[in-house]
């Protein structure tokens, strides 16, 4: 997973029951998935945008001995286009699940017993976090700007308070 995040893409071989030789080559990028395989001698190259995938699914299988098998899959409505991302028997699969969901910018899903997927949200206590609020409109500087017709007027000067003489009786007049 780290190699895919560092390089920007990851190439891998995966099992494919319908393909010649039972294998297919998968190239993963954050914006698309390229699947290369041949069926009955016909080479196919299928490019699928990552936005068309339903999400990154985590499934748990219990064996008869009680061992747990975690599987992280890039889930698509068409099961032939689904891609196996990680398979393991340790809890680090949940970390892979979160990282792949972040890498593809897709929701995290949990596979139920009947094969359906349930979306898992980022939860903080009992509060489920939604999408981030849209950005504010740029141009707040124009609200602080003085309107053009007021730019022609001069800003007034503060007049100092007049001095009052209290208790004087002399009145001077020039006439």
Buried (B, 14 or more C-beta within 10 A) or exposed (E): BEEBBEEEBBEEEBEBEEBBEEEBBBBBBBEBBBBBBBEEEEEEEEEBEBEEBBBBBBBEEEEEEEEEEBBBBBBBEEEEBBBEBBBEEEEEBEEBBBBBBEBBEBBBBBBEEEEEBEEBEEEEEEEEEEEEEEEEEEEEEEEEEEEEEEEEEEEEEEEEEEEEEEEEEEEEEEE
